[in-house]
Amino acid sequence: MTSRTPNPVLRVPPASPAAAAAYFGASLAFHADVSDVAAALEAGDPGFVVLDSRSAASWDQGHVPGALHLPTALIAERAAGLLDPAVPVVTYCWGPGCDGGARSALALAGLGYRVKEMIGGFEYWVREGLAFETREGARRHAADPLTAPVDDDCGC
């Protein structure tokens, strides 16, 4: 006799297609991935500014080229002098284990800025083999094949 208890994946049934479309559409309104941010920056005039919300020591260790450095704790005090409210902001912090990008996005949204968080943060920027800047200059590591395709794009 087979058990009628659903497996852990289906214990809570999937949402309806309409609810799923609303949820995932909303998610994309709040997030951008590393590859898309990099492609937009590479194309020139992306229509947004990238904001690194980490400490000065973290910034010096490495950051996205062209990013603006504004630690979360200083956003309320300095955002108006650094950011144009008409230009969307894409925030990031260390990586997926850190919610600093979300905290900075919340702080900016509270000040009236349109904002997205770059999922993966600086960690995935580096793991995808993208160039970054440090206190010593520009650097780049080979792409991690567990996080980025080696020879082609991921197809997503």
N, CA, C and O atoms as a GROMACS GRO file, in nm:
protein
  624
    1MET      N    1   0.084  -0.118   0.000
    1MET     CA    2   0.000   0.000   0.000
    1MET      C    3   0.088   0.124   0.000
    1MET      O    4   0.185   0.131   0.076
    2THR      N    5   0.057   0.222  -0.083
    2THR     CA    6   0.136   0.344  -0.091
    2THR      C    7   0.082   0.449   0.005
    2THR      O    8  -0.037   0.451   0.036
    3SER      N    9   0.169   0.532   0.049
    3SER     CA   10   0.131   0.640   0.141
    3SER      C   11   0.060   0.751   0.065
    3SER      O   12   0.096   0.782  -0.049
    4ARG      N   13  -0.038   0.810   0.126
    4ARG     CA   14  -0.112   0.922   0.067
    4ARG      C   15  -0.057   1.058   0.112
    4ARG      O   16  -0.108   1.163   0.072
    5THR      N   17   0.047   1.054   0.194
    5THR     CA   18   0.109   1.179   0.240
    5THR      C   19   0.192   1.236   0.126
    5THR      O   20   0.281   1.169   0.074
    6PRO      N   21   0.163   1.361   0.087
    6PRO     CA   22   0.241   1.420  -0.023
    6PRO      C   23   0.388   1.435   0.015
    6PRO      O   24   0.422   1.447   0.133
    7ASN      N   25   0.473   1.433  -0.085
    7ASN     CA   26   0.615   1.455  -0.058
    7ASN      C   27   0.635   1.599  -0.010
    7ASN      O   28   0.545   1.681  -0.022
    8PRO      N   29   0.752   1.629   0.044
    8PRO     CA   30   0.776   1.764   0.098
    8PRO      C   31   0.758   1.876  -0.004
    8PRO      O   32   0.721   1.988   0.032
    9VAL      N   33   0.785   1.848  -0.130
    9VAL     CA   34   0.772   1.951  -0.233
    9VAL      C   35   0.625   1.986  -0.255
    9VAL      O   36   0.592   2.103  -0.274
   10LEU      N   37   0.540   1.887  -0.254
   10LEU     CA   38   0.398   1.911  -0.286
   10LEU      C   39   0.308   1.914  -0.164
   10LEU      O   40   0.186   1.924  -0.176
   11ARG      N   41   0.368   1.906  -0.045
   11ARG     CA   42   0.287   1.915   0.078
   11ARG      C   43   0.206   2.044   0.077
   11ARG      O   44   0.088   2.045   0.113
   12VAL      N   45   0.268   2.153   0.036
   12VAL     CA   46   0.198   2.278   0.008
   12VAL      C   47   0.190   2.284  -0.144
   12VAL      O   48   0.292   2.293  -0.211
   13PRO      N   49   0.068   2.278  -0.199
   13PRO     CA   50   0.057   2.271  -0.345
   13PRO      C   51   0.108   2.398  -0.414
   13PRO      O   52   0.107   2.506  -0.354
   14PRO      N   53   0.151   2.386  -0.539
   14PRO     CA   54   0.194   2.504  -0.614
   14PRO      C   55   0.079   2.605  -0.625
   14PRO      O   56  -0.038   2.569  -0.623
   15ALA      N   57   0.116   2.729  -0.636
   15ALA     CA   58   0.017   2.836  -0.652
   15ALA      C   59  -0.050   2.822  -0.788
   15ALA      O   60  -0.001   2.752  -0.877
   16SER      N   61  -0.161   2.887  -0.802
   16SER     CA   62  -0.228   2.889  -0.932
   16SER      C   63  -0.138   2.961  -1.032
   16SER      O   64  -0.053   3.040  -0.992
   17PRO      N   65  -0.156   2.934  -1.162
   17PRO     CA   66  -0.075   3.006  -1.261
   17PRO      C   67  -0.087   3.157  -1.249
   17PRO      O   68   0.012   3.228  -1.265
   18ALA      N   69  -0.205   3.208  -1.221
   18ALA     CA   70  -0.222   3.354  -1.207
   18ALA      C   71  -0.145   3.408  -1.086
   18ALA      O   72  -0.080   3.512  -1.095
   19ALA      N   73  -0.153   3.336  -0.974
   19ALA     CA   74  -0.080   3.380  -0.854
   19ALA      C   75   0.071   3.370  -0.877
   19ALA      O   76   0.146   3.457  -0.834
   20ALA      N   77   0.115   3.263  -0.945
   20ALA     CA   78   0.257   3.248  -0.973
   20ALA      C   79   0.306   3.359  -1.065
   20ALA      O   80   0.414   3.414  -1.043
   21ALA      N   81   0.228   3.393  -1.166
   21ALA     CA   82   0.267   3.502  -1.257
   21ALA      C   83   0.278   3.633  -1.182
   21ALA      O   84   0.371   3.710  -1.205
   22ALA      N   85   0.184   3.661  -1.092
   22ALA     CA   86   0.189   3.785  -1.014
   22ALA      C   87   0.312   3.786  -0.924
   22ALA      O   88   0.382   3.887  -0.915
   23TYR      N   89   0.339   3.675  -0.857
   23TYR     CA   90   0.452   3.668  -0.765
   23TYR      C   91   0.585   3.685  -0.839
   23TYR      O   92   0.668   3.767  -0.801
   24PHE      N   93   0.605   3.607  -0.945
   24PHE     CA   94   0.734   3.613  -1.014
   24PHE      C   95   0.751   3.744  -1.090
   24PHE      O   96   0.863   3.793  -1.104
   25GLY      N   97   0.642   3.800  -1.140
   25GLY     CA   98   0.651   3.932  -1.202
   25GLY      C   99   0.693   4.037  -1.101
   25GLY      O  100   0.776   4.123  -1.130
   26ALA      N  101   0.634   4.029  -0.982
   26ALA     CA  102   0.672   4.123  -0.876
   26ALA      C  103   0.817   4.102  -0.835
   26ALA      O  104   0.889   4.199  -0.810
   27SER      N  105   0.860   3.976  -0.827
   27SER     CA  106   0.998   3.948  -0.790
   27SER      C  107   1.097   4.015  -0.885
   27SER      O  108   1.197   4.072  -0.842
   28LEU      N  109   1.068   4.009  -1.014
   28LEU     CA  110   1.157   4.071  -1.112
   28LEU      C  111   1.154   4.224  -1.104
   28LEU      O  112   1.248   4.290  -1.149
   29ALA      N  113   1.048   4.280  -1.047
   29ALA     CA  114   1.044   4.425  -1.027
   29ALA      C  115   1.135   4.468  -0.913
   29ALA      O  116   1.172   4.585  -0.903
   30PHE      N  117   1.170   4.373  -0.825
   30PHE     CA  118   1.253   4.403  -0.708
   30PHE      C  119   1.397   4.358  -0.722
   30PHE      O  120   1.483   4.405  -0.647
   31HIS      N  121   1.426   4.267  -0.815
   31HIS     CA  122   1.559   4.207  -0.826
   31HIS      C  123   1.612   4.212  -0.968
   31HIS      O  124   1.537   4.211  -1.065
   32ALA      N  125   1.744   4.217  -0.976
   32ALA     CA  126   1.816   4.203  -1.104
   32ALA      C  127   1.931   4.108  -1.077
   32ALA      O  128   1.990   4.109  -0.968
   33ASP      N  129   1.965   4.025  -1.175
   33ASP     CA  130   2.077   3.934  -1.150
   33ASP      C  131   2.207   3.994  -1.200
   33ASP      O  132   2.209   4.088  -1.279
   34VAL      N  133   2.315   3.936  -1.153
   34VAL     CA  134   2.450   3.984  -1.182
   34VAL      C  135   2.475   3.992  -1.333
   34VAL      O  136   2.526   4.092  -1.382
   35SER      N  137   2.438   3.887  -1.406
   35SER     CA  138   2.463   3.884  -1.550
   35SER      C  139   2.390   3.996  -1.622
   35SER      O  140   2.446   4.060  -1.711
   36ASP      N  141   2.266   4.020  -1.585
   36ASP     CA  142   2.189   4.127  -1.650
   36ASP      C  143   2.246   4.264  -1.617
   36ASP      O  144   2.253   4.351  -1.704
   37VAL      N  145   2.287   4.284  -1.492
   37VAL     CA  146   2.348   4.412  -1.454
   37VAL      C  147   2.477   4.432  -1.533
   37VAL      O  148   2.501   4.541  -1.586
   38ALA      N  149   2.560   4.328  -1.541
   38ALA     CA  150   2.686   4.339  -1.615
   38ALA      C  151   2.662   4.369  -1.762
   38ALA      O  152   2.730   4.454  -1.819
   39ALA      N  153   2.566   4.302  -1.823
   39ALA     CA  154   2.536   4.324  -1.965
   39ALA      C  155   2.488   4.467  -1.989
   39ALA      O  156   2.527   4.530  -2.086
   40ALA      N  157   2.403   4.517  -1.900
   40ALA     CA  158   2.353   4.654  -1.915
   40ALA      C  159   2.465   4.755  -1.898
   40ALA      O  160   2.472   4.853  -1.973
   41LEU      N  161   2.554   4.733  -1.802
   41LEU     CA  162   2.667   4.824  -1.782
   41LEU      C  163   2.761   4.819  -1.902
   41LEU      O  164   2.809   4.923  -1.947
   42GLU      N  165   2.786   4.701  -1.954
   42GLU     CA  166   2.876   4.686  -2.068
   42GLU      C  167   2.821   4.754  -2.192
   42GLU      O  168   2.897   4.807  -2.274
   43ALA      N  169   2.689   4.754  -2.208
   43ALA     CA  170   2.626   4.816  -2.324
   43ALA      C  171   2.635   4.969  -2.318
   43ALA      O  172   2.618   5.036  -2.420
   44GLY      N  173   2.662   5.023  -2.200
   44GLY     CA  174   2.673   5.168  -2.184
   44GLY      C  175   2.539   5.232  -2.154
   44GLY      O  176   2.436   5.185  -2.204
   45ASP      N  177   2.538   5.336  -2.076
   45ASP     CA  178   2.419   5.410  -2.036
   45ASP      C  179   2.304   5.317  -1.999
   45ASP      O  180   2.202   5.315  -2.068
   46PRO      N  181   2.320   5.240  -1.890
   46PRO     CA  182   2.220   5.140  -1.855
   46PRO      C  183   2.087   5.196  -1.807
   46PRO      O  184   1.987   5.125  -1.804
   47GLY      N  185   2.084   5.324  -1.770
   47GLY     CA  186   1.960   5.380  -1.718
   47GLY      C  187   1.943   5.360  -1.568
   47GLY      O  188   1.836   5.386  -1.514
   48PHE      N  189   2.048   5.315  -1.501
   48PHE     CA  190   2.044   5.298  -1.356
   48PHE      C  191   2.185   5.320  -1.302
   48PHE      O  192   2.284   5.316  -1.376
   49VAL      N  193   2.193   5.342  -1.173
   49VAL     CA  194   2.321   5.352  -1.105
   49VAL      C  195   2.335   5.231  -1.014
   49VAL      O  196   2.237   5.188  -0.953
   50VAL      N  197   2.455   5.176  -1.004
   50VAL     CA  198   2.483   5.063  -0.916
   50VAL      C  199   2.540   5.118  -0.786
   50VAL      O  200   2.630   5.202  -0.787
   51LEU      N  201   2.487   5.070  -0.674
   51LEU     CA  202   2.526   5.121  -0.543
   51LEU      C  203   2.577   5.006  -0.456
   51LEU      O  204   2.505   4.910  -0.430
   52ASP      N  205   2.701   5.018  -0.412
   52ASP     CA  206   2.762   4.923  -0.320
   52ASP      C  207   2.738   4.976  -0.179
   52ASP      O  208   2.783   5.085  -0.145
   53SER      N  209   2.667   4.897  -0.098
   53SER     CA  210   2.626   4.944   0.034
   53SER      C  211   2.717   4.896   0.148
   53SER      O  212   2.682   4.908   0.265
   54ARG      N  213   2.832   4.841   0.113
   54ARG     CA  214   2.922   4.783   0.213
   54ARG      C  215   3.015   4.887   0.275
   54ARG      O  216   3.014   5.005   0.238
   55SER      N  217   3.094   4.843   0.369
   55SER     CA  218   3.190   4.930   0.438
   55SER      C  219   3.303   4.972   0.344
   55SER      O  220   3.318   4.917   0.235
   56ALA      N  221   3.383   5.070   0.388
   56ALA     CA  222   3.497   5.115   0.309
   56ALA      C  223   3.599   5.003   0.291
   56ALA      O  224   3.657   4.990   0.183
   57ALA      N  225   3.623   4.923   0.394
   57ALA     CA  226   3.718   4.813   0.384
   57ALA      C  227   3.670   4.710   0.282
   57ALA      O  228   3.751   4.657   0.205
   58SER      N  229   3.542   4.682   0.280
   58SER     CA  230   3.486   4.587   0.183
   58SER      C  231   3.496   4.643   0.042
   58SER      O  232   3.532   4.572  -0.051
   59TRP      N  233   3.464   4.770   0.027
   59TRP     CA  234   3.475   4.839  -0.103
   59TRP      C  235   3.617   4.828  -0.156
   59TRP      O  236   3.638   4.797  -0.273
   60ASP      N  237   3.716   4.855  -0.069
   60ASP     CA  238   3.856   4.848  -0.110
   60ASP      C  239   3.896   4.706  -0.151
   60ASP      O  240   3.980   4.688  -0.239
   61GLN      N  241   3.837   4.606  -0.088
   61GLN     CA  242   3.867   4.466  -0.119
   61GLN      C  243   3.819   4.431  -0.260
   61GLN      O  244   3.880   4.348  -0.327
   62GLY      N  245   3.710   4.494  -0.304
   62GLY     CA  246   3.662   4.471  -0.439
   62GLY      C  247   3.521   4.523  -0.456
   62GLY      O  248   3.439   4.512  -0.366
   63HIS      N  249   3.494   4.580  -0.575
   63HIS     CA  250   3.361   4.633  -0.604
   63HIS      C  251   3.335   4.633  -0.754
   63HIS      O  252   3.428   4.621  -0.834
   64VAL      N  253   3.210   4.646  -0.790
   64VAL     CA  254   3.169   4.650  -0.930
   64VAL      C  255   3.224   4.778  -0.993
   64VAL      O  256   3.208   4.886  -0.936
   65PRO      N  257   3.290   4.768  -1.108
   65PRO     CA  258   3.341   4.889  -1.175
   65PRO      C  259   3.228   4.988  -1.204
   65PRO      O  260   3.122   4.952  -1.256
   66GLY      N  261   3.253   5.112  -1.169
   66GLY     CA  262   3.154   5.217  -1.193
   66GLY      C  263   3.048   5.230  -1.085
   66GLY      O  264   2.964   5.319  -1.091
   67ALA      N  265   3.052   5.141  -0.985
   67ALA     CA  266   2.954   5.149  -0.876
   67ALA      C  267   2.979   5.272  -0.790
   67ALA      O  268   3.091   5.323  -0.782
   68LEU      N  269   2.875   5.318  -0.728
   68LEU     CA  270   2.883   5.426  -0.630
   68LEU      C  271   2.894   5.362  -0.493
   68LEU      O  272   2.824   5.265  -0.463
   69HIS      N  273   2.982   5.414  -0.408
   69HIS     CA  274   2.997   5.359  -0.274
   69HIS      C  275   2.917   5.444  -0.176
   69HIS      O  276   2.945   5.562  -0.158
   70LEU      N  277   2.818   5.381  -0.113
   70LEU     CA  278   2.738   5.450  -0.012
   70LEU      C  279   2.692   5.346   0.091
   70LEU      O  280   2.591   5.279   0.070
   71PRO      N  281   2.765   5.333   0.202
   71PRO     CA  282   2.725   5.236   0.304
   71PRO      C  283   2.582   5.263   0.353
   71PRO      O  284   2.538   5.377   0.363
   72THR      N  285   2.514   5.156   0.384
   72THR     CA  286   2.373   5.165   0.424
   72THR      C  287   2.352   5.266   0.536
   72THR      O  288   2.256   5.343   0.533
   73ALA      N  289   2.439   5.266   0.634
   73ALA     CA  290   2.423   5.356   0.750
   73ALA      C  291   2.429   5.504   0.710
   73ALA      O  292   2.385   5.589   0.787
   74LEU      N  293   2.482   5.535   0.592
   74LEU     CA  294   2.496   5.674   0.549
   74LEU      C  295   2.393   5.716   0.445
   74LEU      O  296   2.393   5.831   0.401
   75ILE      N  297   2.305   5.625   0.406
   75ILE     CA  298   2.210   5.656   0.299
   75ILE      C  299   2.121   5.774   0.333
   75ILE      O  300   2.107   5.866   0.252
   76ALA      N  301   2.062   5.775   0.450
   76ALA     CA  302   1.971   5.884   0.487
   76ALA      C  303   2.041   6.019   0.482
   76ALA      O  304   1.981   6.120   0.443
   77GLU      N  305   2.165   6.022   0.522
   77GLU     CA  306   2.244   6.144   0.530
   77GLU      C  307   2.298   6.191   0.394
   77GLU      O  308   2.306   6.311   0.369
   78ARG      N  309   2.336   6.098   0.307
   78ARG     CA  310   2.410   6.135   0.187
   78ARG      C  311   2.342   6.107   0.052
   78ARG      O  312   2.389   6.156  -0.050
   79ALA      N  313   2.235   6.030   0.050
   79ALA     CA  314   2.176   5.990  -0.078
   79ALA      C  315   2.136   6.110  -0.164
   79ALA      O  316   2.162   6.111  -0.285
   80ALA      N  317   2.075   6.209  -0.104
   80ALA     CA  318   2.026   6.324  -0.182
   80ALA      C  319   2.140   6.397  -0.254
   80ALA      O  320   2.119   6.453  -0.361
   81GLY      N  321   2.258   6.397  -0.197
   81GLY     CA  322   2.371   6.464  -0.259
   81GLY      C  323   2.442   6.380  -0.364
   81GLY      O  324   2.524   6.432  -0.440
   82LEU      N  325   2.412   6.250  -0.369
   82LEU     CA  326   2.484   6.159  -0.459
   82LEU      C  327   2.396   6.099  -0.568
   82LEU      O  328   2.446   6.062  -0.675
   83LEU      N  329   2.266   6.089  -0.544
   83LEU     CA  330   2.178   6.018  -0.636
   83LEU      C  331   2.071   6.109  -0.694
   83LEU      O  332   2.018   6.197  -0.626
   84ASP      N  333   2.040   6.087  -0.821
   84ASP     CA  334   1.931   6.157  -0.888
   84ASP      C  335   1.804   6.076  -0.865
   84ASP      O  336   1.799   5.959  -0.905
   85PRO      N  337   1.702   6.133  -0.803
   85PRO     CA  338   1.580   6.057  -0.776
   85PRO      C  339   1.511   6.005  -0.902
   85PRO      O  340   1.428   5.914  -0.893
   86ALA      N  341   1.543   6.058  -1.018
   86ALA     CA  342   1.481   6.014  -1.143
   86ALA      C  343   1.551   5.890  -1.200
   86ALA      O  344   1.499   5.828  -1.293
   87VAL      N  345   1.667   5.853  -1.146
   87VAL     CA  346   1.744   5.740  -1.199
   87VAL      C  347   1.732   5.621  -1.102
   87VAL      O  348   1.765   5.634  -0.984
   88PRO      N  349   1.684   5.506  -1.151
   88PRO     CA  350   1.675   5.388  -1.064
   88PRO      C  351   1.811   5.348  -1.010
   88PRO      O  352   1.915   5.374  -1.071
   89VAL      N  353   1.809   5.284  -0.893
   89VAL     CA  354   1.930   5.240  -0.825
   89VAL      C  355   1.926   5.088  -0.811
   89VAL      O  356   1.823   5.031  -0.776
   90VAL      N  357   2.039   5.023  -0.839
   90VAL     CA  358   2.053   4.879  -0.817
   90VAL      C  359   2.156   4.863  -0.705
   90VAL      O  360   2.273   4.897  -0.721
   91THR      N  361   2.111   4.810  -0.593
   91THR     CA  362   2.197   4.795  -0.476
   91THR      C  363   2.258   4.656  -0.470
   91THR      O  364   2.203   4.560  -0.524
   92TYR      N  365   2.373   4.646  -0.403
   92TYR     CA  366   2.428   4.514  -0.372
   92TYR      C  367   2.511   4.522  -0.246
   92TYR      O  368   2.554   4.629  -0.202
   93CYS      N  369   2.533   4.404  -0.189
   93CYS     CA  370   2.619   4.388  -0.072
   93CYS      C  371   2.709   4.268  -0.101
   93CYS      O  372   2.745   4.246  -0.217
   94TRP      N  373   2.747   4.190   0.000
   94TRP     CA  374   2.841   4.080  -0.020
   94TRP      C  375   2.789   3.968  -0.109
   94TRP      O  376   2.851   3.936  -0.210
   95GLY      N  377   2.677   3.910  -0.073
   95GLY     CA  378   2.630   3.794  -0.149
   95GLY      C  379   2.496   3.745  -0.098
   95GLY      O  380   2.429   3.814  -0.021
   96PRO      N  381   2.457   3.626  -0.142
   96PRO     CA  382   2.325   3.577  -0.108
   96PRO      C  383   2.306   3.547   0.040
   96PRO      O  384   2.193   3.536   0.086
   97GLY      N  385   2.413   3.535   0.114
   97GLY     CA  386   2.403   3.512   0.257
   97GLY      C  387   2.396   3.640   0.338
   97GLY      O  388   2.398   3.637   0.461
   98CYS      N  389   2.388   3.752   0.270
   98CYS     CA  390   2.388   3.884   0.334
   98CYS      C  391   2.267   3.963   0.286
   98CYS      O  392   2.238   3.966   0.166
   99ASP      N  393   2.196   4.025   0.377
   99ASP     CA  394   2.080   4.104   0.334
   99ASP      C  395   2.108   4.254   0.334
   99ASP      O  396   2.015   4.335   0.339
  100GLY      N  397   2.234   4.291   0.327
  100GLY     CA  398   2.271   4.433   0.322
  100GLY      C  399   2.218   4.504   0.199
  100GLY      O  400   2.181   4.621   0.206
  101GLY      N  401   2.214   4.434   0.084
  101GLY     CA  402   2.158   4.494  -0.037
  101GLY      C  403   2.010   4.524  -0.020
  101GLY      O  404   1.961   4.626  -0.067
  102ALA      N  405   1.939   4.434   0.047
  102ALA     CA  406   1.797   4.457   0.074
  102ALA      C  407   1.777   4.572   0.172
  102ALA      O  408   1.686   4.653   0.157
  103ARG      N  409   1.864   4.578   0.274
  103ARG     CA  410   1.854   4.689   0.370
  103ARG      C  411   1.878   4.824   0.303
  103ARG      O  412   1.807   4.921   0.330
  104SER      N  413   1.978   4.829   0.216
  104SER     CA  414   2.004   4.956   0.148
  104SER      C  415   1.892   4.990   0.051
  104SER      O  416   1.857   5.106   0.035
  105ALA      N  417   1.836   4.888  -0.015
  105ALA     CA  418   1.723   4.912  -0.105
  105ALA      C  419   1.603   4.966  -0.026
  105ALA      O  420   1.534   5.057  -0.073
  106LEU      N  421   1.579   4.911   0.090
  106LEU     CA  422   1.470   4.958   0.176
  106LEU      C  423   1.493   5.103   0.217
  106LEU      O  424   1.401   5.184   0.213
  107ALA      N  425   1.615   5.135   0.257
  107ALA     CA  426   1.646   5.273   0.298
  107ALA      C  427   1.624   5.370   0.182
  107ALA      O  428   1.570   5.479   0.202
  108LEU      N  429   1.667   5.332   0.063
  108LEU     CA  430   1.649   5.419  -0.054
  108LEU      C  431   1.502   5.432  -0.092
  108LEU      O  432   1.456   5.541  -0.125
  109ALA      N  433   1.430   5.322  -0.089
  109ALA     CA  434   1.287   5.327  -0.121
  109ALA      C  435   1.214   5.419  -0.022
  109ALA      O  436   1.123   5.492  -0.061
  110GLY      N  437   1.255   5.414   0.104
  110GLY     CA  438   1.195   5.502   0.204
  110GLY      C  439   1.220   5.649   0.178
  110GLY      O  440   1.146   5.735   0.226
  111LEU      N  441   1.324   5.678   0.100
  111LEU     CA  442   1.355   5.816   0.062
  111LEU      C  443   1.295   5.854  -0.073
  111LEU      O  444   1.314   5.966  -0.120
  112GLY      N  445   1.223   5.760  -0.134
  112GLY     CA  446   1.155   5.790  -0.261
  112GLY      C  447   1.227   5.745  -0.386
  112GLY      O  448   1.184   5.779  -0.496
  113TYR      N  449   1.336   5.670  -0.373
  113TYR     CA  450   1.410   5.622  -0.491
  113TYR      C  451   1.347   5.493  -0.544
  113TYR      O  452   1.296   5.412  -0.467
  114ARG      N  453   1.350   5.477  -0.675
  114ARG     CA  454   1.312   5.350  -0.737
  114ARG      C  455   1.436   5.261  -0.730
  114ARG      O  456   1.545   5.302  -0.768
  115VAL      N  457   1.417   5.139  -0.683
  115VAL     CA  458   1.534   5.057  -0.650
  115VAL      C  459   1.509   4.909  -0.676
  115VAL      O  460   1.397   4.860  -0.664
  116LYS      N  461   1.617   4.841  -0.712
  116LYS     CA  462   1.622   4.695  -0.723
  116LYS      C  463   1.745   4.649  -0.648
  116LYS      O  464   1.840   4.725  -0.628
  117GLU      N  465   1.743   4.522  -0.607
  117GLU     CA  466   1.860   4.461  -0.545
  117GLU      C  467   1.924   4.365  -0.645
  117GLU      O  468   1.855   4.289  -0.712
  118MET      N  469   2.056   4.370  -0.656
  118MET     CA  470   2.128   4.276  -0.742
  118MET      C  471   2.147   4.147  -0.664
  118MET      O  472   2.227   4.140  -0.571
  119ILE      N  473   2.072   4.043  -0.703
  119ILE     CA  474   2.082   3.916  -0.632
  119ILE      C  475   2.219   3.852  -0.660
  119ILE      O  476   2.273   3.860  -0.771
  120GLY      N  477   2.273   3.791  -0.558
  120GLY     CA  478   2.406   3.732  -0.569
  120GLY      C  479   2.514   3.823  -0.517
  120GLY      O  480   2.619   3.776  -0.472
  121GLY      N  481   2.490   3.955  -0.522
  121GLY     CA  482   2.584   4.051  -0.469
  121GLY      C  483   2.723   4.042  -0.529
  121GLY      O  484   2.743   3.984  -0.636
  122PHE      N  485   2.818   4.100  -0.459
  122PHE     CA  486   2.955   4.103  -0.508
  122PHE      C  487   3.012   3.962  -0.524
  122PHE      O  488   3.091   3.936  -0.615
  123GLU      N  489   2.973   3.871  -0.436
  123GLU     CA  490   3.024   3.734  -0.445
  123GLU      C  491   2.997   3.674  -0.583
  123GLU      O  492   3.087   3.619  -0.645
  124TYR      N  493   2.874   3.685  -0.630
  124TYR     CA  494   2.842   3.625  -0.759
  124TYR      C  495   2.895   3.707  -0.876
  124TYR      O  496   2.916   3.652  -0.984
  125TRP      N  497   2.917   3.833  -0.855
  125TRP     CA  498   2.984   3.913  -0.958
  125TRP      C  499   3.122   3.851  -0.987
  125TRP      O  500   3.158   3.828  -1.102
  126VAL      N  501   3.196   3.825  -0.880
  126VAL     CA  502   3.329   3.767  -0.892
  126VAL      C  503   3.321   3.622  -0.941
  126VAL      O  504   3.398   3.582  -1.028
  127ARG      N  505   3.229   3.544  -0.885
  127ARG     CA  506   3.218   3.402  -0.922
  127ARG      C  507   3.178   3.384  -1.068
  127ARG      O  508   3.209   3.282  -1.128
  128GLU      N  509   3.109   3.481  -1.125
  128GLU     CA  510   3.073   3.471  -1.266
  128GLU      C  511   3.186   3.518  -1.358
  128GLU      O  512   3.169   3.523  -1.480
  129GLY      N  513   3.299   3.552  -1.300
  129GLY     CA  514   3.417   3.585  -1.380
  129GLY      C  515   3.417   3.728  -1.433
  129GLY      O  516   3.487   3.757  -1.530
  130LEU      N  517   3.341   3.815  -1.371
  130LEU     CA  518   3.333   3.954  -1.416
  130LEU      C  519   3.446   4.036  -1.354
  130LEU      O  520   3.490   4.009  -1.242
  131ALA      N  521   3.492   4.135  -1.427
  131ALA     CA  522   3.599   4.222  -1.378
  131ALA      C  523   3.549   4.303  -1.259
  131ALA      O  524   3.431   4.339  -1.251
  132PHE      N  525   3.640   4.329  -1.166
  132PHE     CA  526   3.607   4.412  -1.050
  132PHE      C  527   3.727   4.498  -1.017
  132PHE      O  528   3.839   4.473  -1.062
  133GLU      N  529   3.703   4.601  -0.937
  133GLU     CA  530   3.808   4.694  -0.898
  133GLU      C  531   3.840   4.676  -0.750
  133GLU      O  532   3.751   4.649  -0.669
  134THR      N  533   3.968   4.692  -0.717
  134THR     CA  534   4.012   4.688  -0.578
  134THR      C  535   4.095   4.812  -0.551
  134THR      O  536   4.117   4.895  -0.640
  135ARG      N  537   4.139   4.825  -0.430
  135ARG     CA  538   4.229   4.935  -0.394
  135ARG      C  539   4.354   4.932  -0.480
  135ARG      O  540   4.411   5.037  -0.511
  136GLU      N  541   4.399   4.811  -0.519
  136GLU     CA  542   4.521   4.796  -0.599
  136GLU      C  543   4.497   4.806  -0.749
  136GLU      O  544   4.594   4.814  -0.826
  137GLY      N  545   4.373   4.806  -0.793
  137GLY     CA  546   4.343   4.814  -0.936
  137GLY      C  547   4.244   4.709  -0.982
  137GLY      O  548   4.180   4.642  -0.901
  138ALA      N  549   4.232   4.695  -1.114
  138ALA     CA  550   4.133   4.603  -1.172
  138ALA      C  551   4.179   4.458  -1.158
  138ALA      O  552   4.298   4.428  -1.165
  139ARG      N  553   4.082   4.369  -1.136
  139ARG     CA  554   4.109   4.226  -1.126
  139ARG      C  555   3.996   4.148  -1.190
  139ARG      O  556   3.888   4.201  -1.216
  140ARG      N  557   4.024   4.023  -1.213
  140ARG     CA  558   3.922   3.932  -1.267
  140ARG      C  559   3.966   3.790  -1.235
  140ARG      O  560   4.084   3.756  -1.248
  141HIS      N  561   3.871   3.706  -1.193
  141HIS     CA  562   3.897   3.564  -1.168
  141HIS      C  563   3.825   3.483  -1.275
  141HIS      O  564   3.730   3.532  -1.337
  142ALA      N  565   3.870   3.362  -1.296
  142ALA     CA  566   3.799   3.273  -1.388
  142ALA      C  567   3.659   3.246  -1.333
  142ALA      O  568   3.638   3.243  -1.211
  143ALA      N  569   3.564   3.227  -1.423
  143ALA     CA  570   3.428   3.197  -1.381
  143ALA      C  571   3.423   3.064  -1.308
  143ALA      O  572   3.491   2.968  -1.346
  144ASP      N  573   3.342   3.057  -1.205
  144ASP     CA  574   3.318   2.934  -1.131
  144ASP      C  575   3.217   2.853  -1.211
  144ASP      O  576   3.104   2.899  -1.228
  145PRO      N  577   3.252   2.734  -1.260
  145PRO     CA  578   3.160   2.659  -1.344
  145PRO      C  579   3.033   2.613  -1.272
  145PRO      O  580   2.939   2.568  -1.335
  146LEU      N  581   3.031   2.625  -1.140
  146LEU     CA  582   2.910   2.590  -1.065
  146LEU      C  583   2.811   2.707  -1.060
  146LEU      O  584   2.695   2.689  -1.023
  147THR      N  585   2.856   2.825  -1.097
  147THR     CA  586   2.767   2.942  -1.091
  147THR      C  587   2.748   3.011  -1.224
  147THR      O  588   2.655   3.090  -1.240
  148ALA      N  589   2.834   2.984  -1.321
  148ALA     CA  590   2.826   3.053  -1.450
  148ALA      C  591   2.873   2.958  -1.559
  148ALA      O  592   2.967   2.881  -1.539
  149PRO      N  593   2.810   2.963  -1.674
  149PRO     CA  594   2.857   2.880  -1.784
  149PRO      C  595   2.996   2.923  -1.829
  149PRO      O  596   3.026   3.042  -1.831
  150VAL      N  597   3.078   2.828  -1.864
  150VAL     CA  598   3.215   2.857  -1.902
  150VAL      C  599   3.225   2.905  -2.046
  150VAL      O  600   3.301   2.997  -2.075
  151ASP      N  601   3.150   2.844  -2.136
  151ASP     CA  602   3.165   2.873  -2.278
  151ASP      C  603   3.051   2.953  -2.342
  151ASP      O  604   3.066   3.002  -2.454
  152ASP      N  605   2.938   2.967  -2.275
  152ASP     CA  606   2.820   3.027  -2.337
  152ASP      C  607   2.736   3.091  -2.226
  152ASP      O  608   2.769   3.081  -2.108
  153ASP      N  609   2.627   3.157  -2.265
  153ASP     CA  610   2.539   3.208  -2.160
  153ASP      C  611   2.452   3.095  -2.108
  153ASP      O  612   2.447   2.988  -2.168
  154CYS      N  613   2.384   3.118  -1.999
  154CYS     CA  614   2.310   3.011  -1.933
  154CYS      C  615   2.180   2.978  -2.002
  154CYS      O  616   2.118   2.876  -1.971
  155GLY      N  617   2.135   3.060  -2.093
  155GLY     CA  618   2.012   3.033  -2.165
  155GLY      C  619   1.886   3.076  -2.092
  155GLY      O  620   1.775   3.050  -2.138
  156CYS      N  621   1.902   3.142  -1.978
  156CYS     CA  622   1.782   3.183  -1.905
  156CYS      C  623   1.743   3.324  -1.942
  156CYS      O  624   1.644   3.376  -1.891
   0.00000   0.00000   0.00000
